[in-house]
């Protein structure tokens, strides 16, 4: 198979060079992330036999006129980094490739495809190496642009699962229509779209489930001067109930989703609000992959709609979205419903605080389970919102100041409450909550050599879980290319009295970057863009290399 890929890629490039009068552009990147693990009795961590682990990616893209192609080689030898899915362990080879042709009216792509319909509620194929996610579709993607304000696309193929592919087939249709040009108004923008996804997965002698499961979604986007409104609704067809890769019930359930985003902006002020309701709305290319902790084979994209935090202690208790339908003896729930609000305000330059370029950001979010009554036959009656159990709430304040050309600061305060099942694992709504408050002060200043110094002091107060934490970070820019840092977060409220220390640095030169650090990794959820993965506690060296051309 690998030889065939190189063969077809070579034929494609020869064709481009031979028959095109355009220049050929070549670009690519190399990324290597490695760790050397060591025993740590304080953490009760014992390094595995393959204590050296490495994730490596090499990507090359070619473009000549209307034609382009690319290939990505990946290596996880001898094993993938700790906390990544074991399906990558001891694997290497060509993981992805594509060929694409595009002109003013058409775009056709064959091979590995990344795509998203709307907000991604019913479909998103994407890659995030930090999370260990690559849910691309191997197949064909066709886009047609009959007019400047209409796009129609179709996709068909199988979803990637490590170096293999799921045993189902994914087919999708999408259309987006921009009405703004018809309205001929600079202050009004209006567009709408409709999407469809089908998963076909054959049954076997054990599983008797719908072989075809359909999802359909529609959306409306309105821009009116300083206001925008985005509405997206979706429905998932009936499927059997699977939790943690086990068939829980042969009874079939459908699902629904709704998301509304609202925004207002004017000079110095911005307001963003989101409402979302997810009822039994997680969807995978393999029905038995439901609930896997590595986010492999996900089709729907339902990230947590909460503030994305920047500091070590503010990332201890993070929310992970809960769209699942769960029915068992311990817990019964049908999904989540909640809101998130952001307010950004910049003080007028003529005011006292405006003199120091003061910026204020306030964020509030609240998420709960959807109220539902469960019947003896495993059916349920559900409210649109109701009074479900609270899963998470937080209130965030952030004040940024630039005191002069050399000194700036950021003050952050977080007040949160999270269900223990969300952050620690286990059933939701039965273990109680963790209530915490976090304060952070960040100071950046230039010294006499005009080198930046960054100091971050932080503290977490709680009477729950592992009690209090304190943290300190110091970063120094030795030059425009070299940065070093030392950090420690101290769980002094816990009887184990643990320090999670780190020391390291990074060197950048043009398209090249290398970073090295040594220290302890705190166990828990790591989240990027509202999507999370669990990482265990560990100790060791971490080396990261990247180069682009």
C-alpha positions in Angstrom: 0.0 0.0 0.0 2.8 2.4 0.9 4.6 1.7 -2.4 1.3 2.4 -4.3 1.0 5.8 -2.5 4.5 6.8 -3.5 3.8 5.6 -7.0 0.7 7.6 -7.5 2.2 10.7 -5.9 5.2 10.4 -8.2 3.0 10.1 -11.3 1.0 13.1 -10.1 4.1 15.3 -9.6 5.5 14.2 -13.0 2.2 15.2 -14.6 2.3 18.7 -12.9 6.0 19.3 -14.0 5.4 18.1 -17.5 2.2 19.8 -18.5 2.0 22.9 -16.3 3.6 26.3 -17.0 3.2 27.2 -13.3 5.9 27.0 -10.7 5.8 24.2 -8.2 5.8 25.1 -4.6 6.9 22.7 -1.9 6.3 23.2 1.8 6.3 21.0 4.8 7.0 20.5 8.5 8.7 18.2 10.9 7.6 17.8 14.5 9.1 15.5 17.1 7.8 15.2 20.7 9.8 12.8 23.0 9.9 11.9 26.6 12.2 9.9 28.8 10.3 8.7 31.9 11.9 7.9 35.3 10.6 6.4 38.5 9.3 8.9 41.1 8.4 7.4 44.5 6.9 10.7 45.7 4.3 10.4 42.9 4.0 6.6 43.3 5.0 6.6 39.6 7.0 3.7 38.1 8.2 4.2 34.6 7.1 1.6 32.0 9.7 -0.7 30.4 9.6 1.4 27.3 10.4 4.5 29.2 11.5 6.4 26.1 8.5 7.4 24.0 8.2 9.6 20.9 5.5 11.0 18.6 6.9 12.2 15.3 5.3 13.8 12.2 6.7 14.7 8.8 4.5 16.4 6.3 5.2 17.5 2.8 2.8 19.5 0.5 3.2 20.2 -3.2 1.3 22.8 -5.3 1.4 23.5 -9.0 -1.3 25.7 -10.5 -4.6 24.1 -9.8 -3.1 20.9 -8.5 -1.8 20.0 -5.1 -0.8 16.9 -3.2 0.6 16.0 0.2 1.7 13.2 2.4 2.2 12.8 6.2 4.5 10.2 7.7 4.1 9.4 11.4 6.2 7.4 13.9 5.4 6.3 17.4 8.5 4.4 18.4 8.9 2.5 20.6 5.5 3.8 22.0 3.3 6.8 21.9 3.7 9.5 24.6 2.1 8.6 27.9 -1.6 9.4 27.9 -2.1 8.7 24.2 -4.1 5.9 22.8 -2.3 2.5 22.7 -3.4 2.0 19.1 -0.4 4.1 18.1 2.2 2.2 20.1 5.1 0.8 18.0 3.6 2.0 14.8 5.2 4.0 11.9 4.4 4.7 8.3 2.5 6.8 5.9 -0.6 7.8 7.9 -2.2 10.3 5.5 -2.0 11.5 1.9 -4.1 13.6 -0.5 -4.5 14.8 -4.1 -6.5 17.9 -4.9 -7.7 19.8 -7.9 -9.5 23.2 -7.7 -10.7 25.9 -10.0 -13.2 28.7 -9.6 -16.2 26.4 -9.7 -14.9 23.1 -8.4 -12.7 21.5 -5.8 -12.1 17.8 -5.6 -9.9 16.1 -3.0 -9.0 12.4 -2.8 -7.3 10.8 0.2 -7.2 12.1 3.7 -9.7 14.8 4.3 -10.3 17.4 7.0 -13.7 19.0 6.9 -16.4 20.6 9.1 -20.1 21.3 8.6 -21.3 24.4 10.5 -20.1 24.5 14.1 -19.3 20.8 13.8 -22.3 19.6 15.7 -23.0 16.8 13.3 -19.5 16.5 11.6 -16.0 17.5 12.1 -12.9 15.7 10.8 -9.8 17.3 12.3 -6.3 16.8 13.9 -4.9 18.0 17.2 -1.5 16.4 17.9 -1.4 17.7 21.5 -4.6 15.8 22.3 -3.7 12.8 20.2 -6.7 13.2 17.9 -6.7 12.6 14.1 -10.2 11.9 12.9 -9.7 12.5 9.2 -11.8 10.8 6.5 -10.0 8.7 3.9 -12.1 9.0 0.8 -13.3 11.7 -1.6 -14.5 15.3 -1.0 -16.2 17.4 -3.7 -17.1 21.1 -3.5 -19.1 23.0 -6.1 -19.4 26.8 -6.2 -22.1 27.5 -8.8 -22.2 31.2 -7.7 -20.2 33.4 -5.5 -22.7 33.0 -2.6 -23.5 29.3 -2.8 -21.3 26.3 -1.9 -22.4 22.6 -2.1 -20.1 19.8 -0.9 -20.2 16.1 -0.5 -17.9 13.7 1.4 -17.6 9.9 1.4 -15.1 7.6 3.0 -13.9 5.8 6.1 -12.6 7.5 9.3 -9.1 7.1 10.5 -8.5 5.1 13.6 -4.7 5.1 14.4 -3.1 3.5 11.3 -6.3 1.6 10.5 -9.8 2.8 9.5 -13.2 2.3 11.1 -15.4 -0.5 9.8 -18.2 1.9 8.8 -18.7 4.3 5.9 -19.4 8.0 6.4 -21.3 9.9 3.8 -22.1 13.6 4.1 -23.7 16.5 2.2 -23.5 20.2 3.0 -24.7 23.5 1.5 -24.1 27.1 2.5 -26.0 30.0 1.0 -24.9 33.6 1.6 -27.9 36.0 1.1 -25.9 39.1 1.9 -25.1 40.0 -1.7 -28.8 39.8 -2.6 -29.7 42.2 0.2 -27.2 44.7 -1.1 -26.7 46.1 2.4 -23.3 46.7 4.1 -24.9 46.5 7.5 -26.8 43.3 7.1 -25.3 39.8 6.6 -27.5 36.7 6.3 -26.6 33.2 5.5 -28.0 29.7 6.1 -26.8 26.1 5.7 -28.1 22.6 5.8 -26.0 19.5 6.5 -26.5 15.7 6.4 -24.3 12.8 7.7 -24.9 9.1 7.3 -23.1 6.3 9.0 -23.4 2.8 7.5 -22.1 0.0 9.7 -23.0 -3.6 9.1 -24.2 -5.8 11.9 -22.7 -9.1 13.0 -24.0 -12.2 14.6 -23.9 -10.4 18.0 -25.1 -6.9 17.3 -28.5 -6.1 15.9 -28.6 -2.3 15.5 -29.7 0.1 12.8 -27.1 -0.2 10.1 -27.9 3.3 8.8 -27.9 6.2 11.3 -28.6 9.7 9.9 -27.9 13.1 11.3 -29.3 16.3 9.9 -28.5 19.9 10.9 -29.5 23.4 9.8 -28.1 26.8 10.8 -28.7 30.5 10.4 -26.2 33.3 10.7 -27.3 36.9 11.0 -25.1 40.0 11.2 -26.8 43.3 11.8 -24.5 46.3 12.2 -23.0 45.6 15.7 -24.9 42.4 16.5 -24.5 38.9 15.3 -26.7 35.8 16.0 -25.9 32.2 15.1 -28.5 29.4 15.5 -27.8 25.8 14.8 -30.1 22.8 15.4 -29.5 19.1 14.7 -31.1 15.8 15.1 -29.5 12.3 15.3 -31.4 9.2 14.1 -32.2 6.3 16.4 -29.3 4.0 17.5 -28.7 1.4 20.3 -27.3 2.6 23.6 -23.6 2.0 24.1 -21.5 3.2 27.1 -17.8 2.5 27.6 -17.7 0.3 24.5 -20.4 -2.0 25.9 -24.0 -2.4 24.6 -26.2 -1.3 27.5 -29.6 -1.6 25.8 -30.9 -2.8 22.5 -33.6 -0.1 22.8 -33.1 2.6 20.2 -32.8 6.3 21.1 -32.5 9.4 19.0 -30.8 12.6 19.9 -31.0 16.4 19.5 -28.7 19.4 19.7 -29.2 23.2 19.7 -26.7 26.0 19.9 -27.4 29.7 19.9 -24.6 32.3 19.9 -25.2 36.0 20.3 -22.7 38.9 20.1 -22.6 42.6 20.3 -19.6 44.9 19.8 -18.8 48.6 19.7 -15.6 50.5 20.4 -14.3 49.4 23.8 -17.1 46.9 24.5 -17.7 43.3 23.4 -20.4 40.9 24.6 -20.6 37.2 23.6 -23.2 34.7 24.8 -23.8 31.1 24.0 -26.6 28.6 24.9 -26.3 25.0 24.1 -28.5 21.9 24.7 -27.2 18.4 23.9 -29.5 15.4 24.4 -27.9 12.0 23.6 -25.7 13.7 21.1 -22.3 12.1 20.9 -21.7 10.2 17.7 -18.8 7.9 16.5 -17.9 6.2 13.3 -17.9 2.9 15.2 -20.9 2.5 17.5 -18.7 0.6 20.0 -16.2 3.4 20.3 -18.7 5.5 22.4 -17.2 6.7 25.6 -13.5 5.9 24.7 -11.3 8.3 26.7 -9.0 9.1 23.8 -11.7 10.8 21.6 -10.9 8.3 18.7 -13.5 8.0 15.9 -15.6 10.9 16.9 -17.9 12.4 14.3 -19.8 15.1 16.2 -17.8 18.0 17.7 -19.2 19.2 21.1 -16.4 20.9 23.0 -16.9 22.4 26.4 -18.2 26.0 26.1 -16.3 27.5 29.1 -13.4 29.9 29.4 -10.1 28.6 28.1 -7.7 29.1 30.9 -4.0 30.2 30.7 -2.5 29.2 34.0 -1.5 26.0 35.7 -3.8 26.2 38.7 -6.8 27.5 36.7 -6.5 24.3 34.6 -6.8 21.8 37.5 -10.6 21.8 37.6 -11.8 22.0 34.0 -15.2 21.1 32.5 -15.6 18.4 29.9 -18.8 18.4 27.9 -21.4 15.7 28.8 -23.6 15.0 25.8 -24.1 11.3 26.6 -27.2 9.3 27.4 -26.4 7.1 30.4 -28.8 4.6 31.9 -27.5 2.3 34.7 -28.1 1.4 38.3 -25.8 4.2 39.6 -26.7 7.2 37.3 -29.3 8.2 34.8 -28.8 11.3 32.5 -29.6 12.4 29.0 -27.1 15.1 28.3 -26.2 18.7 29.2 -27.6 22.2 28.9 -26.0 25.5 29.8 -24.8 29.0 29.0 -21.5 30.9 28.7 -21.2 34.7 28.7 -18.2 36.9 28.0 -17.9 40.7 28.5 -14.8 42.6 27.3 -14.3 46.2 28.2 -11.5 48.6 27.4 -11.5 51.8 29.5 -11.6 55.1 27.7 -8.1 56.6 27.2 -9.2 59.8 28.9 -10.2 58.1 32.1 -7.8 57.3 35.0 -7.7 53.5 34.3 -7.6 54.1 30.5 -4.4 56.0 31.1 -2.9 52.5 31.9 -4.6 50.8 29.0 -6.8 48.9 31.4 -8.9 46.0 30.0 -11.5 44.1 31.9 -12.8 40.7 30.9 -15.7 38.9 32.8 -16.7 35.3 32.0 -19.6 33.3 33.5 -20.7 29.8 32.6 -23.3 27.4 34.0 -23.8 23.8 32.9 -26.2 21.1 34.2 -27.7 17.8 33.3 -31.1 18.0 31.5 -34.0 17.2 33.8 -35.6 13.9 32.8 -37.8 11.2 34.4 -36.9 7.6 33.5 -39.5 4.9 33.1 -39.3 1.2 33.9 -39.0 0.2 30.2 -35.8 2.4 29.9 -37.6 5.2 28.1 -37.7 8.7 29.5 -39.6 11.9 29.5 -37.4 15.0 29.2 -37.7 18.7 29.8 -36.3 21.2 27.4 -34.2 22.6 30.2 -35.8 21.8 33.6 -34.0 21.6 36.9 -31.2 19.1 36.3 -28.2 18.6 38.6 -25.6 21.2 38.3 -22.4 19.9 36.8 -20.3 23.1 36.6 -20.3 26.8 37.1 -17.6 29.4 37.1 -17.1 33.2 37.4 -13.9 34.7 36.0 -12.5 38.2 36.3 -9.4 39.4 34.4 -7.8 42.8 34.6 -4.9 43.7 32.3 -2.8 46.9 32.6 0.1 48.3 30.8 1.7 50.7 33.4 4.4 52.0 31.0 6.4 50.8 28.0 8.3 48.3 30.1 5.8 47.0 32.7 2.4 45.2 32.3 0.3 43.0 34.5 -2.7 40.7 34.6 -4.8 40.0 37.6 -7.2 37.0 37.5 -9.8 35.6 39.9 -11.8 32.4 39.4 -14.7 31.1 41.5 -15.9 27.7 40.4 -17.8 24.6 41.4 -17.5 21.3 39.5 -19.1 17.9 39.9 -16.5 15.4 41.2 -17.5 12.9 38.5 -16.6 15.4 35.7 -13.1 16.1 36.9 -12.1 13.0 38.8 -14.1 10.4 36.8 -17.0 8.1 37.9 -20.7 8.7 38.0 -22.1 12.2 37.8 -24.4 13.8 40.3 -23.7 11.4 43.2 -20.2 12.2 44.5 -20.7 15.8 45.4 -18.9 19.0 44.2 -15.5 20.6 44.4 -15.8 24.3 45.2 -12.6 26.3 44.6 -11.4 29.9 44.2 -8.2 30.8 42.3 -6.2 34.0 42.3 -3.4 34.7 39.8 -1.1 37.7 39.4 1.1 37.9 36.3 3.8 40.5 35.9 5.9 41.2 32.8 8.7 43.7 32.8 11.8 44.6 30.7 15.1 44.8 32.6 17.9 47.2 31.9 19.1 45.0 29.1 15.6 45.2 27.5 15.0 41.5 28.3 11.5 40.4 29.2 10.9 38.9 32.7 7.7 37.1 33.4 6.6 36.2 36.9 3.3 34.4 37.7 2.1 33.8 41.3 -1.0 31.8 41.8 -3.1 30.2 44.6 -6.0 27.8 44.7 -8.2 27.6 47.8 -10.5 24.7 48.4 -11.6 22.4 51.3 -12.3 19.6 48.9 -10.3 17.0 46.9 -6.6 17.7 47.4 -7.1 20.9 49.3 -4.9 24.0 48.7 -2.3 24.7 45.9 0.3 27.4 45.4 2.2 28.0 42.3 5.1 30.2 41.0 6.5 30.6 37.5 9.5 32.6 36.4 10.5 33.0 32.7 13.4 35.0 31.3 14.2 35.9 27.7 17.9 35.5 27.5 17.8 36.7 24.0 15.3 37.1 21.2 15.8 33.4 20.4 16.4 31.8 23.8 14.0 31.6 26.8 14.3 29.7 30.0 11.9 29.0 32.8 11.4 27.4 36.2 8.1 26.6 37.8 6.5 24.8 40.7 3.0 24.1 41.9 2.8 23.0 45.5 -0.1 20.9 46.8 0.6 21.9 50.4 -3.0 21.3 51.6 -2.7 17.6 50.9 -1.2 15.2 53.5 1.3 14.1 50.8 2.6 17.6 50.4 3.7 17.3 46.8 5.7 19.7 44.6 5.3 19.5 40.8 8.5 21.3 39.7 9.7 21.9 36.2 12.7 23.6 34.6 13.5 24.1 31.0 13.8 26.4 28.0 13.3 26.9 24.3 15.4 28.1 21.4 13.8 29.5 18.2 15.6 30.4 15.0 13.4 31.3 12.0 11.3 28.2 11.2 13.1 26.0 13.8 12.3 25.6 17.4 13.6 23.3 20.1 12.4 23.0 23.7 13.6 20.9 26.6 12.2 20.5 30.1 12.6 18.3 33.1 10.1 17.8 35.9 6.9 16.3 37.2 3.6 16.1 35.3 0.4 16.6 37.3 -2.2 14.0 36.5 -5.6 15.1 35.3 -7.4 16.5 32.3 -5.5 18.5 29.7 -7.8 20.5 27.5 -7.3 22.3 24.1 -10.2 24.3 22.7 -12.7 22.7 25.1 -11.7 19.1 24.2 -9.9 17.1 26.9 -7.8 14.1 27.4 -6.6 12.5 30.6 -2.8 12.3 31.4 -1.4 10.3 34.3 1.2 11.7 36.7 4.7 11.2 35.6 8.3 12.4 35.9 11.0 12.8 33.3 12.5 14.8 30.4 10.5 16.2 27.5 12.1 17.2 24.2 10.2 19.0 21.4 11.5 19.8 18.0 9.8 21.5 15.1 10.9 22.8 11.7 8.9 24.2 8.8 9.9 24.9 5.2 
